[in-house]
């Protein structure tokens, strides 16, 4: 019975995470917060899958790098 609950949880997490990712990708084409939905989807999937956690960490690193570049440009333009 314990295995059934474990697989059920993994299935629910997969469905919610993949749905959020799909919505995020759709919002890249349509107006909407696509990046936010992709991050939410990866965050949900990262609770069960290592590959999603790795992608989420790469996305966070990319975000921090962009944030630093913007701060440097703002400082130089002031």
Helices and strands as residue ranges (DSSP letters): H 2-29, H 34-45, H 50-77
